Amino acid sequence: MFGIGKNIIEGAFNTTGDLAGSVINAGGNFADQISNFGGKKIKGKVILMRSNVLDFTEFHSSLLDNLTELLGGGVSIQLISATHTSALDSRGKVGKKAFLEKWLTSIPPLFAGESVFQVNFTWEDGFGFPGAFFIQNGHTSEFFLKSLTLEDVPGYGRVHFDCNSWVYPSGRYKKDRIFFANNTYLPSDTPNPLRKYREEELLTLRGDGTGERKEWDRIYDYDIYNDLSEPGDGRPIFGGSQFPYPRRGRTGRPRERKDSNYESRLPVVSGLNIYVPRDENFGHLKLSDFLGFALKSLVSTVQPALVNIVDFSPGEFDKFQDVHNLYVGGLPVPLDVFRNLTEDFTPPMFQELLRTDNDQRFLKFSPPQVVKEDKFAWQTDEEFAREMLAGVNPLIIRRLQEFPPKSKLDPNMYGDRRSKITKEDIKSGLEGLTIDEALNQKRLYILDHHDALMPYLRKINSTKTKAYATRTLLFLKNDGTLKPLVIELSLPHPQGDQFGANSKQYFPAEDGVQKSIWQLAKAYVVVNDTGYHQLISHWLHTHAVQEPFVIATHRQLSVLHPIHKLLVPHYKDTMFINAFARQVLVNSDGLLEQTHFQSKYCMELSSHIYKEWNFCEQALPADLIKRGVAVEDARSTHGLKLLIEDYPFAVDGLEIWSTIKTWVTNYCSLYYKDDNAIQNDVELQSWWKEVREKGHADKKNETWWPKLQNFNELIETCTTIIWISSALHAAVNFGQYPYGGFCPNRPTISRRHMPEVGSAEYKELESKPEKAYLKTINSVFQTLLGVSVIEILSRHASDEVYLGQRSSIEWTSDKAALELFEYFGKEVSEVESRIIERNKDVDLKNRSGPVNVPYTLLLPSSTEGLTGRGIPSSISI
């Protein structure tokens, strides 16, 4: 993180003497302090966290800060009137400087915590309402300003400023930092004395699009994904090219010498130093958690050592019990190798990552929920199908509306891609119904990983991966569960794509080699589903598509704007975790390429799928209707009738969606009395224009974008943004370890194709089916690497803020908004209670299934750690 481990001398003096500047200005500050004696005073309370509290390497900076205090410098604040203008222009009148008192005698806590300072302002008659303030940091180090509260302001009483921002030494800024009182104004309602300040602050946040960003910059800007690889490694640039992509935050790092179209990459060990505006960085508690550091260590230190370990230990699991042993005793490693591997780690870091009791075993993982109750239930067909409704990727299954399944791929390029599944193949599984009857009764469903994968399958299979495009047909039984009928595995035609596909069908079996073949067929399906989940459902459709909204909100919506106040809690940590992902996860040769079947085509395939992305279809009701698993029905709860009634993700999700939408509707009604107010809101319209034309520039000409001209469009848009940031991300993220921590249940790689009859691999499948299965999916090394990653990603941090909560209780001065939010929080809690009750209903078989893992991914609350539940307000991991 910026500011952690930085050069103290450089930070303090900035080569030419920032400290000297502070000392020179000290006389003026001291004179101001003298002039403040006498006159009426109003008291203020400032809450902040000093940088040396958060980082012990800042101790010397703290000493320098104390020196500036002795010389008359320090932290000064000037109030700005929202009701009276200055004599020079239309800007609000600026009051005299007041300084934070007792900085020298205020001893910061040993561990991260807040310091409270008093400040006394000289009050001038006729100053009016203090609607903003300037702050100058005369010290040599930054601090985190939480709030300023004024008591007994004449005519107004208590006035609160919710700040929550890093304030760097004044020399780092072109203009003094400004903060506004926690009032809420549409642009047209802004008090005249504050209008210029409001507009100028937004200009500051936009920057001018030039230069390399520094840690103290507060600039939000866009860039393409040209920072994932180095020139010449075969990976393209994403965004603004034939490979469309959402935009990411601009860093302005130097371009590569070999090819100036590429931005230079940071060393892996600098992963936490990538630029995002400091306020978008992880908080101190999260930074002190294991999350980010474990990932960095895994990549830079543990990974090479693991390769060496695998070289002298078996590279393959022989049986499922070998995988189970990871949760009992870990991986057996000679003690001297373990010591060499861990000697450079600080204890808190490797203690969590390597988990050892010095018993010559390490990488002992927590038992995943999917195998806690029953070691074998994951292999059942019922569980295989149930996880399409209640697993970590419940977003793909759709109703089959024509038979046989058709492809939407261009027949001129890909030939006839219709499924080769026949009526004879599935009629025995339809419980007496004909195909037409099953279709009409809406009882046939499909998990389709054909069209999304087939255009890249030839490329993917040129790597070490050996995958198929897959179609899985399922029948909805009378008890509400799904029964797999057939799996179709397809490969590109060897003579060319235009000749269609080579396809083969596989069917459920209960014994003999056919049972083993069926288990392998299911594994190929799950490999596709896991890869699609991680790259599309998770990364692209939550992390990547949301970042442009984060950037546009800060650039175009003032902190005074009601929609800014509504949305900004749902952006916490998103830019930082995305920047970190570009550094170690989705980059060239990153963790996802190494642990998922798409290999070096991971991002290229996600770009291909982004071409079909539609923001409006990410609204949960629209998504369910599009997939044919729900129909509009005014008589049903939430206005939708689910065709699979026991669909845990959809049932719980619709309750969360409706609760969010009610909150958004009630809140926006406070500020927008009619559609004209929306149309005439210049900040709102600029925000929405920028989201489309800059943030998602490659999709700007799509006709589906809402026009944002009426109240309904505003409500649907804001609800969708909050849904994606909170519940949708929770649904696809925090179940990764509970379901995928046991790799055979959610393999991410297939290393060989289905064995042919008579081959050595087929004979192995007959005699040692578990070994054959395990040699087809992830190797030992791939398993250890992949499971380590998803365990980290599935954890909640200690400072998590969950849906229905705010980090600050005084985020607005509007009592009506505060009351509505309190009601929203209660409604969220009631949804949680209803989910818990549904999980107790034994008639709802899909809620727990054979593995006895209740569906808890949309339970709003959680504790810290690996819980398999909880909806954070934002995409924060």
N, C-alpha and C positions, 0 to 999 in steps of 0.2 A: 504494500500500500504506500502511496505517496506520503512522505513525511516519516516513514518508519525506516530507521537505519540510514537516514540521509546524512550527508556530511554536515556536521554541526557548524563548522566555521563558515562554509559556503552559505548555509541557510541563514546564519546570523548576520553576516556582513555583505553577502552578495557581491563579493570581490571589491566593489568600489565603496562600500560602506553604508548599507542601509541603517546600521546602528548609528553611524555618525549623523545621518539625516535625522534620526529620532532625537539625538542629543541636541542638534542645532535647533530643532523645533521646540525643544523642551522649554526654552525661555518663554516662547509665546504661549504655550500651554499653561505655564505657571502664572503668567500674567492674567490669563483668562480665569484661572482659579482664584486669584486675588480679587478680580473684579466681581466674582460671584458672591463675595461676602456682602451681607446685607440684603434687603428685599425679601419678598415673600418666597418661601420654599415649598416645593412639593416633593414628596419622597418617591423614590423608585426602587424596585428590587430587580436585580439582574441575576439570572441563573445561567451558568455556563460550565463547560468542562475544559480545563486547561489541557493543552496537548501533552504536557509532561506527565499528566495523569494517565493518559492513554498509551504513552510510549516512554519507557524508561530511558531510551537513548536521548530524549529531549531534556535531560537534566541540566546540561550546560545552557541550553536556551532559556531555561527557567531562571538561571542565575543572571543571564543578560537582561531578561525582562525585569528582574528586580532592580538592576542597575538603572534602567530607563526610568523606573518609578522614582528612584532616588534623585535623578536628574530633572524631575519635573514632568516627564512624559507619562505615558500610560494609555488607558482606554477612555476615550471621550465620546460623549453622546450629545447630539443636538436635536431637539424636538422640532417637528415641522407642523405648522398649523394646517388643518384641513378646512378652515373657515375664513382665514384672513391671508391675503397675499402680501408679498414683499412690496417695497416701494419701487422696485426696479422692473418687475415683470409680473406675469400672472401666476407664477409659482407661489406655493405656500410660504408664509413667513418662517424663517429659521431662527430658532432660539439660541441662547448662549450655550457654550460648551459646559458640560458637567462631567466630572470624572468619577470612575469607579473608585470607591473608597476602600482603604485597608487591604489593598492587594498584597502588600508586604507581610502583613500580619495574618492574612488568611492562609492557613496551612491546608494545601490540597490533601485529600485522603490518599492513603497508600495505594489503594486499588481504585479502579475506575469509578468515578462518582462525580457529583455535582458540587460546585462551589457557589455560594450565594453572596452577592455584593450589594451594598447600598449605594445609591446615587441620589444626590440632592440637586434639583433643578431650581434655578432662579426663575420665578414666575412673573411674567409681564402682564399687566392688565390689558385685556383686549386680545390676548393671544388666541383664544378660542379653543377648539377641540384639537388635541395633538393626534393627527391622523397618520403620522409617520415619524421616523427619526433617522438621522445619519449616525454612523458609528465609525470611529477611527481607531485602529489598533496600532498604537505607538510602540508595541513590543516587537521582538524579533521572531516570535513564533506565533502560530495560529491558535485559535481556540474555537470551541463549538458553542455557539450562542443559542441557548434554548429559548429564553423569553426575557421580556422586560414587562414589568407591571408597575403602573403608576397608581398611587393611592390619592384619593381626595383631590382630583383635578377640579378646580373651581367650575361649577356648573355642570359637571359631567360625572363626577365620582371616580370610580375605578375604571382604568383603561388598560387593556392587555394587548401585548404584541406577542404572537406566537412566531418564533423565528426559526429555530431548528436548522441552523446553517453554520458552516465553517467561515470564520472571519480571519483572513490573513493580514499580515502587516500592511499598513496603508500604502507603502511604496509599491506593493504588488498590483495595485489597482489604478486605473486611469481616473476613476471617479470614486468618491466615497460610497461605501456600502449603504444601502437604504433598506429599511424594513417598514412595513405598513401595519397599522393596527388591524386586529382580526375582524374587521368589518367586511361586508360583502357588497360589492357594487357591480352592476352591469356597466359597460363602458359609458353609456349615455347618462348614467346616474351618478357617476363619480363626481365628488365635489370638485369644483373648478380649480381650487388651489393644488389639488393632487393630480390633475390630469397629465400635466407635462411629466411629472415624476413617474407616473404609471407607464407612460409611453416610452420614456427614456430607459427605464429598467428593462423593458422588453427588448429594446435595441441592444442593450448591453448583453443580454442573454443570447441573442442571435449571433453576435460577432460579425466579422466581415468576411469570413470564409477563407482567410489566409493564415499562414504561420503554423508552427507546431505548437500544440496545446501544452500548457504547463499545469502543474498540479493545482495552482491557485486560480486558474481560469475558471470561469463560470459559464462557459460557452457551449451551447447545444447546437450541433450542426450535423449534416448528413454526409454519408460517403457510401461508396459501393463496397462490396466484399472483395477487395483486392489485397487483403492482408492475411490470407489463409495459407499461402504457399509462396515459394520462391520461383522466379522465372525459370522455365525450362523443365519443371518437374511433371508436366502433363496435366496439371489442374488449371482450369480456366478461371477468369475473373467473373464474379457473379454480380449482376445488376448493370443496367445500361448497355446490355449486349444481347447476344442470342441466348444467354443464360440469365433470364430475369430473376430478380430477388428483391425482397424488402431492403430498405436502406438501413445502415447501422450508424452509430455515432462516429463522427469524424475525430481523428486524433492529430492529423497533420504531420505524422512522422515522415521523415525523408523517404523519397522514392528509391527503389532499387537501381543500382548503376547499370545492371545488365538490361533492364527493361523498366523504363520510368512509369509504365502503367501499373506496376506493382508497388505497394507500400512495403517498406522494410519491416521485417518482423523482429520482435524482441526475443532475446534468449528465453528459453523455457523457464529458467530460474527467476526471470523477471516477470513472471505471469501476473503477479499482483500489482505490478507497476504500470499497467496499461492505462492510458488516460480515459477517464470519464469525469464529468464534473464532480468535484469532491463530495458534494451533497448526495450524489448517487452511489457513493462507495458504501461498502458494508460498514455497519456501525462497529464500535469497539468491541462489543460483546461477541458479535459474530466473527470478527477477525481473530479474537482470542480462542474461539472454538476451533475444533479440529478440521472443519469443512474444507476451506480453501487450501490450507497447508498440506493436508493429507493428499489431496489430488496432485499438487505440485511435487511432493515427495515421491508419490507413486510413479510419476512419469520420469523424473530426473534421476532417481536413486534406486528405488526398489525394482523398477522394471528391468534394468540391465542385470541386476543380481538374480532376479527370478529366472531370466533366460539361462544363466549359468547353472542355477539349481536344476532346472528341468533337463539340462544336458546330462547330468549324472544321476538323475532320478527318473523313474518311468515317465515318459512324455504323454502317456495315455492312462485314463482310468480303465480298470479292467471290469469293474462291476459297480452298480449303483451304491453299494456300501462304501466304496472308496470316496464317493462324493459326500455321503452322509458323514464320513469321518472328519470332514472339514469343520463340522459344527460340534464335534466331540473332542477331537485331539489335534486338529489342525494338520499341517503338512509336515511329515518327518524330514528334518534337515540336520546334518551333523552340526554339533555345537560350535565348532570353530567357524563354519560357514555362517552360522547365524550371527556370531559375534562380529565377523567382518562386515556383514550386511548392516548391522545396527549400530556400529560403534560411532558413527558420525551423527547419529540422531540425538536430539535432546529428548529426555525421557517422556515428556507429555506427548510428543509427536509419535514416536514409534510404539509407545505403550498401547495407544488406541489402534494404530494401523496394523501392527504385527502381533499384538495380543499373545504374549508368551509368559510362561512361568519358568523360563529357562529349563524346560523339560525336553529340549531338542525338537520342539514342534512350534511352528509359528503359523500365522494366517489362520487362526481359529476364528471362524465367523459365528455370528449369532444365528441360531436355527431359524430359517424362514418359516413363516406361518403355514405355507402350503404343505410342509411335511412335518409339522409339529405334532399333529394329532394322529396322522396315519401316513406311514412312509410310502405307501403304494397307491393311494387313492388318486393321485395326480394322473395315473396312467389310464383311468377309466374314460370311456367315451362321454359320459355325462359331465365330467369335470372339464374335459377338452371343450365341449360345447358351452358349458356354463360360463367359462372365462370370457367368452365372446360377449356376454351380457353383464358380467360382474367382475371381470378381471381388470388388468391395467390398460387394456385397449378396447373398450366397449363401444367404439365409434365407427366400426367398419361393417359389421353385419347389416344386411339389408334384406328386404323381402324380395323373393323371386317373383317377377310379374310376367315372365314368358319362359317357355321351355322349348328347346334347350337354351341355356344362357347364351346371350350374344355379346359380341365385343363392339366397343365404340372406336376401336383403332381403324385408321384409314385402310380400307381393303386394297387400295392401289399400292400401298407401301408394305402392308403386312399380310396380304392375302386373306383367305377365309379363316377367321379366328373364332368361329362359333364352336361352342363346346361339342365334344364328341360323346357326351353322356346321352344315353338313350333311355326311353321309357322303361324298357326291360331292365335296365340297370338298377332302377330305384323302386319299381312298383311293389316289391315285396316288403318295403319298409314304410308304406303309406297307411298301414292299419286299415286296409280294405277300401281306401279311396282311390279313385283314378287320378291321373295327373291333373286333369282339368278341374276335378272337384277339389283337390288339394290347393290348386292355385286360386280358385274362386273363394275358398274358405280361408284364404290367407294363412296357409300353414306351411308353405315352403319358403325357406330362407337360404341365403348364400353368403359365405365369407369369400369375397372375390379379391384375390391378389394376382390377377392375370394382366389386365390392361396397364396398371401402374408400373408393372415390372418388366413386361415383355420387351418394350423398346430398348431396354438396357441389359437384358439377360445375356445376350451374346458377349457383350463387353465384360460383364461381371464374371461370367464363367471362364473368361480368359485369364483371370487371376486364380488364386488357390481355391476360391469358392467354387462349389458345384451345387447350383441351386436350380429350382424349377419355378415357373409361373404356376400358380395353384388356384383351383376353384374347389370349394367345399360346399356341398348341398346338405341342408338339414331340414328335419321335419319337426314341427311343433306338436308335441304330444298333448294328450288330454290333461295331464298333470301340470302343464305349463313349462316343462323342460324341453330342451331341444335334443334331437337324436341325429347324429351324423349318418348320412345315407351313402355318400360316395365322395372320394377325393380324386380330382383330376390333376395329374402332374404333366406339365407341358414344357417342351423345349423348342427353340427356334429350329426351323427346317434346315438341315445341313446344306442344302443347295441354295438357300437364300430366304430372306424374310418374306418375299412375295409369294412363296409357296405355302404359306400358312405355318402351322405348328405340328410337331409330333407330340401326340397326347396319349396318355394311358390312364386307365381308371383303376382305383383301388377301393376295396370294400371292407367293412368291419368283419373281424374274425376273432374267435375266442380261444383258439388253441393252435398248436403247431407253428410251422414256419409262416403260415399266412397271418397269424396274430402278430408275429414279429415284423412282417412286411407292413401291416396296417399301422403298427406303432411308428415305423419309420416314415410312412406317408404322413401321419399326423405331425411328425417332427419337421418335415419340410414345410408344412403349412405354418407351424408356429415360428419357424425361423423367419419366414416372410413377414408374419404378423409382428414379430418382435422388432425386426428391422424397420418396418413401416412405422411402428409405434414410436421408436426412438427418434427417427429422422423426420417424420412427418407429423404424426399426432402430437408429439411432444415438442421437439425443437422448432420445426417450421411453423406449426399452427398455434403455438402459444408464444414461445420466446421470440422468434424472429419477426413474426407479423406484428407483435405488440410494440417493438422498439420504436418504429416511426410515430406511434401515438404518444409515446413518452416524450420524444424530442419535440414534436409539434406542440404539445401542451405547454411545455416550458417556454417555447419560442413565441407563441401567439396568444396564450391566455394568461393574463396577469394573475398574480397570487390573490388579487382582490376579486377575481371572477368566480361566480358560483360554480361553474363547471370545472374550473381548476381545483377548487376545494373539494368537489365531489370525486374527481378522478385521481388526484395525485397520491392518495394513500395506496392505490392499486398499482403504482409504478415503483414502489420501494425496492431497491437493489436490482431491478431488472437490467438496467444498462451495464451494471458492473458484472453480473453473472454472465451476461451475453458476451461482454468483452473477454472475460476469463475463458468462456467456451471457445471463442475464436483462437485463443492462445493454446489450449491443450486438448480440447474435445473434438471440434468439428474442423480443425485445421488439417493440412496435409500431413499424413502419417500420424494423426492424432489418435486419441483413445477410441473414438467411434470407428474410425477406419480399421483399427487393429482388432476390434471386438465385434464387428457386425459384418454380415455377409456382403453388403454392397461394396466393401473394401474402398479402393481409391475413387469409386464413383458415388460415394455417399452424397456429397453436396450436389454433384451434377444431377443425380436422380431427384433430389429434393427440389432443385430448380425446375426440372421438367414437370413436377407435380404442382409447383407454385403457379404454373400457367393456368391451372384450373381453379385456383383459390378464389373464393368468393366470401368477402367479409360478412355479408348478410346471412349466408348459410352457416356461419358459426354460431348464430343464435340457436339455442337448443331446440326450440319448437321447429324452426325451419330445417334444422339438421335431421330431426326425427321424421319429419314429413318427407323430405327429400329421399331418405333411405327407405321410405315405405313402411316404417315400423310404427307409424302413428298417422291418424287422419284427424282433420279438424272436426270438432264436435262441440257445439255451444253448450250442450247439456252436461258435458264432462268437466271435471275439475281441470283447471288451467286451459280449458278450451280445446283439449286434445284427448283423443281416445287412443291408448296404446294397444296395438294388436298383439303384442306379447305382454300380457298384463304383469307377469312377474319378471320385469326387466329392471333389476336394481339400480343401475346407473340412471336410466331414464326416469324411473319413479322418484328417486331421491333428487335427481337433478332438476326435475320440473318444479319440485317444491322450493329448491334453492333459487332457481331462476325467477319464479313468481315473487318470492320474497324480495329479491334484489330489485325486480321491476317495480314493485309497489313502493319501495323506498325511493327509487329514482324518480318515479312519477310524483310522489308527494313533495319531494325536495324541489324538483324543478318547477312545480306549481307555485312555489313561493316567489319565484323571480320572473317567470314568463307568464303573463296574463293572457296573451293571445299569440297567434302565429306571426303577427307583425313584429313583435318584440324579438322573436328568433331571427327573422329575416333582416332586421335592422341592427343586430348585434355584430358590430364590425370585427371584434376579436373572435367571436364564435365562427363567423363565416370565413375569416382568414385561416383559422385553425383547420377547419374542415377542407378548405381548398389546398392547404399545404400537406395535409395527410395524404390526399389523393395525388397531388401533382409532384410532390417531392419525396414524401416518405414511402409511398408505393408507386413511384413514378412509372414503373414498367406496367402498371395496371391502370394508369390514369384514364384511359379511354374506355374502360369497361362501363357498360350501361347500367349495371346493377347497383352502382354506388348510390346510396341515399342522397337526395338533394339538400337535406337538412333545412327545409323550408317550413316545416310545421312541427307541432308539439309531438306528434306520434313518432316522427322520424328521429327527433332528438332523444326521446325516451328509449326507443329501440336501439339506437346507436350507443348511448351511454350504458345501457343494460348489457349489451353485447361485450363492450370493452371490459366492464367489471366481471362479467361471467368468465371470459377468457382468462383474465388475470388471476382470478380466485378459484372458482369451483372446477372449471375445465382443466386448468393446470394441476390442481390437486388430484383430480381423478386419474390423470395419466402419469403423474410423477410419484406419489408417495406409496403406490402399490408395487413399484419396481422390485424392491427387495423382497417383500412378502411373497410375491409370486415368482419372480425371476432369480431370487437368491439361490434357489435350487435349480441349477442350470438345466438339467434334463427336462424340467417342466417348461422352461422358456429359453431354449437354446437360441443363440444369436448367429450361429455360423453352421453351414453344412459343407463338409470337406470332401464328400464323395457322393456320387449318384446312387440311386437304388441299384443294389446288386442284381446282375443278370443270373438266371438259372444256369447252374453248372460252373460258375466262377468260384474262385477261392473265397471271395467276399460272401457269396451266397452260402457256401458251406459253413463259413464262420457264423453266419446269421442262424443257420440251423442248429449248430452245436453250442455256440456261445452268444445268444441273442443280446444280452446286456453289453457285452464287450463290443459287438458289432454296432449297436446303437451309439455307444459312447465314442467309438472311432469315427462315426459319421458326423457328430456334432462337435462342439468346442473341445479343443485339447486341454490338457491340464493348465498350461500357461494362459490360454485364452479365457479359461474359466476363472482362474485366480484374478486376472486383470479385470475382467468384466464384472465379476461379483464385487470386487473391491470398489469399483466405480459406482455401481448402482446402490451399494450400501451407503456410500457417502451422500449420493443424491437423494436418497429416501429419508434422510434425517431432518428433523426440525431443529432449528437453532434456538438458543436460549432467549433471544430477544424477538421471537416471532410475534407478529400482530395478526390475529385471526379475523375472519369475516365477522362483521358486527362490532368490531373494536376499533378504536383509534389510539395512536400513540400519545396523543394529547387530548385532554378532555375539553380544552378551550380552543378548539380549532376554528371556531367561529364565535362571534358575539351575538349571532342571531338565535334567540331563545327558541323560536319555532323550529329552526333547523336542528338544534340540539335535542329538542323533545322528539322530533321525528326519528332522529338517529337512535335515540334510546329505545324507541318503540321497535325500530328495525333490529336492534340487538336482541330484544326479547323474542321477536318473531324467529330469528335465527336459532335461538335456544329451543324454542318450541319445535322447530323442524328437527333438531337433533333428537329430542325426546321421541318424536314419532318414528324416526329411523330406528332408534334402539328398540322400540316396540315391534316394528316390522321384522327385525332380525330375530325376534323370539317366536315368530309365527312359523310353526313346523310345516304348515301347508304351503308356504312360499319356499319351495325347494331350491330355487336359484340363489337365495340369499346367503346360504352357507355351503351347500353342495356336499359331495362326498368327502372333501378335504376338511369340512367343518371350519371354514374360514368365513365368518360373517362379513357382509359387505359394509365396510366402515369408512371407505375412502371419501365419502361426502358427509361424514360427521364433522361439523364445523370446528369443534374444539379439539385440542390435543395438548399433551405435555411435550417437553423437550425430548429429542431422540428419535429412535426408530419405532414408530407407533402404528403405522398403517392407517392413520386417520388424520383429520385436521385440514382445514381450508385456510391457509394464509391469505391475507388480503391481496398479496402481490406475487408475481413470479420472482421469488427470491432465492431459488436454488435450482 
